[in-house]
Structure formats: C-alpha cells, structure tokens
Amino acid sequence: MLAPGQPAPDFAVPDETGRQHTLADHAGRTLVLWFYPKADTPG
C-alpha cells in the first residue's frame, strides 16, 4: 500500500484494447488490482 504523496512504482499493464496503463496515470484515485492464476494452476 502506498502512503499519500509517495511516488507510484514503475508498473504498467495493457488493457483489453492494448493501451498501456501505469499507476502514475491514476494518481489521487483508489485502485484495486487483482491477478488471476493460470488455468492450469492446481487449487
């Protein structure tokens, strides 16, 4: 979790259209990020 005023780490992820999004693009907003396991991962 980042404290207010801390710089966002260097992190980018493409959306379904291929546009790159970085954490710095969303400064001042609350974000929830989640990651899905691969389909072949047990459990």
mmJSON file of the N, C-alpha and C atoms, coordinates in Angstrom:
{"data_MODEL":{"atom_site":{
"group_PDB":["ATOM","ATOM","ATOM","ATOM","ATOM","ATOM","ATOM","ATOM","ATOM","ATOM","ATOM","ATOM","ATOM","ATOM","ATOM","ATOM","ATOM","ATOM","ATOM","ATOM","ATOM","ATOM","ATOM","ATOM","ATOM","ATOM","ATOM","ATOM","ATOM","ATOM","ATOM","ATOM","ATOM","ATOM","ATOM","ATOM","ATOM","ATOM","ATOM","ATOM","ATOM","ATOM","ATOM","ATOM","ATOM","ATOM","ATOM","ATOM","ATOM","ATOM","ATOM","ATOM","ATOM","ATOM","ATOM","ATOM","ATOM","ATOM","ATOM","ATOM","ATOM","ATOM","ATOM","ATOM","ATOM","ATOM","ATOM","ATOM","ATOM","ATOM","ATOM","ATOM","ATOM","ATOM","ATOM","ATOM","ATOM","ATOM","ATOM","ATOM","ATOM","ATOM","ATOM","ATOM","ATOM","ATOM","ATOM","ATOM","ATOM","ATOM","ATOM","ATOM","ATOM","ATOM","ATOM","ATOM","ATOM","ATOM","ATOM","ATOM","ATOM","ATOM","ATOM","ATOM","ATOM","ATOM","ATOM","ATOM","ATOM","ATOM","ATOM","ATOM","ATOM","ATOM","ATOM","ATOM","ATOM","ATOM","ATOM","ATOM","ATOM","ATOM","ATOM","ATOM","ATOM","ATOM","ATOM","ATOM","ATOM"],
"id":[1,2,3,4,5,6,7,8,9,10,11,12,13,14,15,16,17,18,19,20,21,22,23,24,25,26,27,28,29,30,31,32,33,34,35,36,37,38,39,40,41,42,43,44,45,46,47,48,49,50,51,52,53,54,55,56,57,58,59,60,61,62,63,64,65,66,67,68,69,70,71,72,73,74,75,76,77,78,79,80,81,82,83,84,85,86,87,88,89,90,91,92,93,94,95,96,97,98,99,100,101,102,103,104,105,106,107,108,109,110,111,112,113,114,115,116,117,118,119,120,121,122,123,124,125,126,127,128,129],
"type_symbol":["N","C","C","N","C","C","N","C","C","N","C","C","N","C","C","N","C","C","N","C","C","N","C","C","N","C","C","N","C","C","N","C","C","N","C","C","N","C","C","N","C","C","N","C","C","N","C","C","N","C","C","N","C","C","N","C","C","N","C","C","N","C","C","N","C","C","N","C","C","N","C","C","N","C","C","N","C","C","N","C","C","N","C","C","N","C","C","N","C","C","N","C","C","N","C","C","N","C","C","N","C","C","N","C","C","N","C","C","N","C","C","N","C","C","N","C","C","N","C","C","N","C","C","N","C","C","N","C","C"],
"label_atom_id":["N","CA","C","N","CA","C","N","CA","C","N","CA","C","N","CA","C","N","CA","C","N","CA","C","N","CA","C","N","CA","C","N","CA","C","N","CA","C","N","CA","C","N","CA","C","N","CA","C","N","CA","C","N","CA","C","N","CA","C","N","CA","C","N","CA","C","N","CA","C","N","CA","C","N","CA","C","N","CA","C","N","CA","C","N","CA","C","N","CA","C","N","CA","C","N","CA","C","N","CA","C","N","CA","C","N","CA","C","N","CA","C","N","CA","C","N","CA","C","N","CA","C","N","CA","C","N","CA","C","N","CA","C","N","CA","C","N","CA","C","N","CA","C","N","CA","C","N","CA","C"],
"label_alt_id":[null,null,null,null,null,null,null,null,null,null,null,null,null,null,null,null,null,null,null,null,null,null,null,null,null,null,null,null,null,null,null,null,null,null,null,null,null,null,null,null,null,null,null,null,null,null,null,null,null,null,null,null,null,null,null,null,null,null,null,null,null,null,null,null,null,null,null,null,null,null,null,null,null,null,null,null,null,null,null,null,null,null,null,null,null,null,null,null,null,null,null,null,null,null,null,null,null,null,null,null,null,null,null,null,null,null,null,null,null,null,null,null,null,null,null,null,null,null,null,null,null,null,null,null,null,null,null,null,null],
"label_comp_id":["MET","MET","MET","LEU","LEU","LEU","ALA","ALA","ALA","PRO","PRO","PRO","GLY","GLY","GLY","GLN","GLN","GLN","PRO","PRO","PRO","ALA","ALA","ALA","PRO","PRO","PRO","ASP","ASP","ASP","PHE","PHE","PHE","ALA","ALA","ALA","VAL","VAL","VAL","PRO","PRO","PRO","ASP","ASP","ASP","GLU","GLU","GLU","THR","THR","THR","GLY","GLY","GLY","ARG","ARG","ARG","GLN","GLN","GLN","HIS","HIS","HIS","THR","THR","THR","LEU","LEU","LEU","ALA","ALA","ALA","ASP","ASP","ASP","HIS","HIS","HIS","ALA","ALA","ALA","GLY","GLY","GLY","ARG","ARG","ARG","THR","THR","THR","LEU","LEU","LEU","VAL","VAL","VAL","LEU","LEU","LEU","TRP","TRP","TRP","PHE","PHE","PHE","TYR","TYR","TYR","PRO","PRO","PRO","LYS","LYS","LYS","ALA","ALA","ALA","ASP","ASP","ASP","THR","THR","THR","PRO","PRO","PRO","GLY","GLY","GLY"],
"label_asym_id":["A","A","A","A","A","A","A","A","A","A","A","A","A","A","A","A","A","A","A","A","A","A","A","A","A","A","A","A","A","A","A","A","A","A","A","A","A","A","A","A","A","A","A","A","A","A","A","A","A","A","A","A","A","A","A","A","A","A","A","A","A","A","A","A","A","A","A","A","A","A","A","A","A","A","A","A","A","A","A","A","A","A","A","A","A","A","A","A","A","A","A","A","A","A","A","A","A","A","A","A","A","A","A","A","A","A","A","A","A","A","A","A","A","A","A","A","A","A","A","A","A","A","A","A","A","A","A","A","A"],
"label_entity_id":["1","1","1","1","1","1","1","1","1","1","1","1","1","1","1","1","1","1","1","1","1","1","1","1","1","1","1","1","1","1","1","1","1","1","1","1","1","1","1","1","1","1","1","1","1","1","1","1","1","1","1","1","1","1","1","1","1","1","1","1","1","1","1","1","1","1","1","1","1","1","1","1","1","1","1","1","1","1","1","1","1","1","1","1","1","1","1","1","1","1","1","1","1","1","1","1","1","1","1","1","1","1","1","1","1","1","1","1","1","1","1","1","1","1","1","1","1","1","1","1","1","1","1","1","1","1","1","1","1"],
"label_seq_id":[1,1,1,2,2,2,3,3,3,4,4,4,5,5,5,6,6,6,7,7,7,8,8,8,9,9,9,10,10,10,11,11,11,12,12,12,13,13,13,14,14,14,15,15,15,16,16,16,17,17,17,18,18,18,19,19,19,20,20,20,21,21,21,22,22,22,23,23,23,24,24,24,25,25,25,26,26,26,27,27,27,28,28,28,29,29,29,30,30,30,31,31,31,32,32,32,33,33,33,34,34,34,35,35,35,36,36,36,37,37,37,38,38,38,39,39,39,40,40,40,41,41,41,42,42,42,43,43,43],
"pdbx_PDB_ins_code":[null,null,null,null,null,null,null,null,null,null,null,null,null,null,null,null,null,null,null,null,null,null,null,null,null,null,null,null,null,null,null,null,null,null,null,null,null,null,null,null,null,null,null,null,null,null,null,null,null,null,null,null,null,null,null,null,null,null,null,null,null,null,null,null,null,null,null,null,null,null,null,null,null,null,null,null,null,null,null,null,null,null,null,null,null,null,null,null,null,null,null,null,null,null,null,null,null,null,null,null,null,null,null,null,null,null,null,null,null,null,null,null,null,null,null,null,null,null,null,null,null,null,null,null,null,null,null,null,null],
"Cartn_x":[0.849,0.0,0.895,0.554,1.308,0.707,1.556,1.096,0.855,-0.099,-0.347,0.936,1.159,2.329,3.528,3.504,4.606,4.508,5.647,5.588,5.159,4.418,3.962,5.138,5.203,6.266,6.1,7.18,7.152,6.409,5.185,4.333,3.402,3.307,2.41,1.744,0.507,-0.236,-1.149,-1.256,-2.147,-3.587,-4.548,-5.952,-6.339,-7.623,-8.064,-7.894,-7.743,-7.516,-6.034,-5.155,-3.728,-3.12,-3.941,-3.425,-2.708,-1.504,-0.723,-1.222,-1.453,-1.851,-0.759,-0.403,0.57,-0.108,0.492,-0.069,-0.067,0.951,1.032,-0.137,-0.739,-1.902,-3.099,-3.12,-4.282,-3.971,-3.043,-2.657,-3.873,-4.004,-5.105,-6.369,-6.359,-7.536,-7.239,-8.284,-8.144,-8.262,-7.289,-7.281,-7.286,-7.963,-7.915,-7.38,-6.266,-5.663,-5.759,-6.134,-6.15,-5.598,-5.062,-4.44,-5.059,-5.391,-5.959,-4.84,-4.929,-3.932,-4.139,-3.108,-3.237,-4.256,-4.921,-5.972,-5.424,-4.159,-3.605,-2.976,-3.149,-2.608,-3.523,-3.025,-3.903,-4.438,-5.66,-6.249,-7.089],
"Cartn_y":[-1.172,0.0,1.235,2.2,3.446,4.472,5.181,6.289,7.502,8.358,9.546,10.353,10.793,11.587,10.786,9.46,8.625,8.473,8.437,8.203,6.768,6.603,5.275,4.469,3.165,2.343,2.216,1.876,1.69,0.388,0.492,-0.668,-0.304,-1.142,-0.883,-2.189,-2.082,-3.255,-2.819,-3.639,-3.284,-3.694,-2.905,-3.305,-4.142,-4.465,-5.347,-4.719,-3.4,-2.738,-2.583,-2.944,-2.846,-1.555,-0.636,0.624,0.352,0.882,0.702,1.65,1.123,1.913,1.797,2.91,2.902,3.389,3.097,3.575,5.096,5.723,7.185,7.823,7.099,7.617,7.826,7.135,7.144,7.817,8.751,9.445,10.112,9.946,10.551,9.719,8.55,7.677,6.404,5.752,4.459,3.37,2.474,1.386,0.047,-0.915,-2.294,-3.116,-3.796,-4.644,-6.089,-6.957,-8.38,-9.142,-10.304,-11.142,-12.528,-13.064,-14.409,-15.416,-16.571,-17.615,-18.221,-18.842,-19.539,-20.658,-20.988,-22.01,-23.371,-23.636,-24.965,-25.036,-23.966,-23.966,-24.763,-25.751,-26.503,-25.618,-25.907,-25.198,-24.088],
"Cartn_z":[0.0,0.0,0.0,-0.818,-0.891,0.053,0.736,1.568,0.671,1.03,0.228,0.024,-1.189,-1.513,-1.985,-1.804,-2.274,-3.793,-4.49,-5.934,-6.239,-7.308,-7.713,-8.256,-7.94,-8.503,-10.019,-10.701,-12.142,-12.44,-12.904,-13.154,-14.298,-15.295,-16.423,-16.832,-17.269,-17.721,-18.871,-19.92,-21.023,-20.711,-21.206,-21.069,-22.29,-22.399,-23.486,-24.867,-24.951,-26.242,-26.551,-25.606,-25.81,-25.286,-24.769,-24.223,-22.904,-22.755,-21.524,-20.439,-19.256,-18.099,-17.046,-16.418,-15.337,-14.068,-12.92,-11.66,-11.612,-12.194,-12.183,-12.945,-13.908,-14.645,-13.726,-12.598,-11.706,-10.372,-10.374,-9.141,-8.506,-7.19,-6.456,-6.421,-7.034,-7.053,-6.266,-5.796,-5.134,-6.197,-6.223,-7.196,-6.485,-7.075,-6.614,-7.777,-7.554,-8.577,-8.131,-9.036,-8.71,-9.9,-9.589,-10.601,-10.54,-11.692,-11.762,-11.949,-11.264,-11.509,-12.89,-13.399,-14.683,-14.535,-15.626,-15.601,-15.207,-15.503,-15.196,-13.807,-12.995,-11.639,-10.717,-9.99,-9.084,-7.961,-7.544,-6.425,-6.878],
"occupancy":[1.0,1.0,1.0,1.0,1.0,1.0,1.0,1.0,1.0,1.0,1.0,1.0,1.0,1.0,1.0,1.0,1.0,1.0,1.0,1.0,1.0,1.0,1.0,1.0,1.0,1.0,1.0,1.0,1.0,1.0,1.0,1.0,1.0,1.0,1.0,1.0,1.0,1.0,1.0,1.0,1.0,1.0,1.0,1.0,1.0,1.0,1.0,1.0,1.0,1.0,1.0,1.0,1.0,1.0,1.0,1.0,1.0,1.0,1.0,1.0,1.0,1.0,1.0,1.0,1.0,1.0,1.0,1.0,1.0,1.0,1.0,1.0,1.0,1.0,1.0,1.0,1.0,1.0,1.0,1.0,1.0,1.0,1.0,1.0,1.0,1.0,1.0,1.0,1.0,1.0,1.0,1.0,1.0,1.0,1.0,1.0,1.0,1.0,1.0,1.0,1.0,1.0,1.0,1.0,1.0,1.0,1.0,1.0,1.0,1.0,1.0,1.0,1.0,1.0,1.0,1.0,1.0,1.0,1.0,1.0,1.0,1.0,1.0,1.0,1.0,1.0,1.0,1.0,1.0],
"B_iso_or_equiv":[0.0,0.0,0.0,0.0,0.0,0.0,0.0,0.0,0.0,0.0,0.0,0.0,0.0,0.0,0.0,0.0,0.0,0.0,0.0,0.0,0.0,0.0,0.0,0.0,0.0,0.0,0.0,0.0,0.0,0.0,0.0,0.0,0.0,0.0,0.0,0.0,0.0,0.0,0.0,0.0,0.0,0.0,0.0,0.0,0.0,0.0,0.0,0.0,0.0,0.0,0.0,0.0,0.0,0.0,0.0,0.0,0.0,0.0,0.0,0.0,0.0,0.0,0.0,0.0,0.0,0.0,0.0,0.0,0.0,0.0,0.0,0.0,0.0,0.0,0.0,0.0,0.0,0.0,0.0,0.0,0.0,0.0,0.0,0.0,0.0,0.0,0.0,0.0,0.0,0.0,0.0,0.0,0.0,0.0,0.0,0.0,0.0,0.0,0.0,0.0,0.0,0.0,0.0,0.0,0.0,0.0,0.0,0.0,0.0,0.0,0.0,0.0,0.0,0.0,0.0,0.0,0.0,0.0,0.0,0.0,0.0,0.0,0.0,0.0,0.0,0.0,0.0,0.0,0.0],
"pdbx_formal_charge":[null,null,null,null,null,null,null,null,null,null,null,null,null,null,null,null,null,null,null,null,null,null,null,null,null,null,null,null,null,null,null,null,null,null,null,null,null,null,null,null,null,null,null,null,null,null,null,null,null,null,null,null,null,null,null,null,null,null,null,null,null,null,null,null,null,null,null,null,null,null,null,null,null,null,null,null,null,null,null,null,null,null,null,null,null,null,null,null,null,null,null,null,null,null,null,null,null,null,null,null,null,null,null,null,null,null,null,null,null,null,null,null,null,null,null,null,null,null,null,null,null,null,null,null,null,null,null,null,null],
"auth_seq_id":[1,1,1,2,2,2,3,3,3,4,4,4,5,5,5,6,6,6,7,7,7,8,8,8,9,9,9,10,10,10,11,11,11,12,12,12,13,13,13,14,14,14,15,15,15,16,16,16,17,17,17,18,18,18,19,19,19,20,20,20,21,21,21,22,22,22,23,23,23,24,24,24,25,25,25,26,26,26,27,27,27,28,28,28,29,29,29,30,30,30,31,31,31,32,32,32,33,33,33,34,34,34,35,35,35,36,36,36,37,37,37,38,38,38,39,39,39,40,40,40,41,41,41,42,42,42,43,43,43],
"auth_comp_id":["MET","MET","MET","LEU","LEU","LEU","ALA","ALA","ALA","PRO","PRO","PRO","GLY","GLY","GLY","GLN","GLN","GLN","PRO","PRO","PRO","ALA","ALA","ALA","PRO","PRO","PRO","ASP","ASP","ASP","PHE","PHE","PHE","ALA","ALA","ALA","VAL","VAL","VAL","PRO","PRO","PRO","ASP","ASP","ASP","GLU","GLU","GLU","THR","THR","THR","GLY","GLY","GLY","ARG","ARG","ARG","GLN","GLN","GLN","HIS","HIS","HIS","THR","THR","THR","LEU","LEU","LEU","ALA","ALA","ALA","ASP","ASP","ASP","HIS","HIS","HIS","ALA","ALA","ALA","GLY","GLY","GLY","ARG","ARG","ARG","THR","THR","THR","LEU","LEU","LEU","VAL","VAL","VAL","LEU","LEU","LEU","TRP","TRP","TRP","PHE","PHE","PHE","TYR","TYR","TYR","PRO","PRO","PRO","LYS","LYS","LYS","ALA","ALA","ALA","ASP","ASP","ASP","THR","THR","THR","PRO","PRO","PRO","GLY","GLY","GLY"],
"auth_asym_id":["A","A","A","A","A","A","A","A","A","A","A","A","A","A","A","A","A","A","A","A","A","A","A","A","A","A","A","A","A","A","A","A","A","A","A","A","A","A","A","A","A","A","A","A","A","A","A","A","A","A","A","A","A","A","A","A","A","A","A","A","A","A","A","A","A","A","A","A","A","A","A","A","A","A","A","A","A","A","A","A","A","A","A","A","A","A","A","A","A","A","A","A","A","A","A","A","A","A","A","A","A","A","A","A","A","A","A","A","A","A","A","A","A","A","A","A","A","A","A","A","A","A","A","A","A","A","A","A","A"],
"auth_atom_id":["N","CA","C","N","CA","C","N","CA","C","N","CA","C","N","CA","C","N","CA","C","N","CA","C","N","CA","C","N","CA","C","N","CA","C","N","CA","C","N","CA","C","N","CA","C","N","CA","C","N","CA","C","N","CA","C","N","CA","C","N","CA","C","N","CA","C","N","CA","C","N","CA","C","N","CA","C","N","CA","C","N","CA","C","N","CA","C","N","CA","C","N","CA","C","N","CA","C","N","CA","C","N","CA","C","N","CA","C","N","CA","C","N","CA","C","N","CA","C","N","CA","C","N","CA","C","N","CA","C","N","CA","C","N","CA","C","N","CA","C","N","CA","C","N","CA","C","N","CA","C"],
"pdbx_PDB_model_num":[1,1,1,1,1,1,1,1,1,1,1,1,1,1,1,1,1,1,1,1,1,1,1,1,1,1,1,1,1,1,1,1,1,1,1,1,1,1,1,1,1,1,1,1,1,1,1,1,1,1,1,1,1,1,1,1,1,1,1,1,1,1,1,1,1,1,1,1,1,1,1,1,1,1,1,1,1,1,1,1,1,1,1,1,1,1,1,1,1,1,1,1,1,1,1,1,1,1,1,1,1,1,1,1,1,1,1,1,1,1,1,1,1,1,1,1,1,1,1,1,1,1,1,1,1,1,1,1,1]
}}}
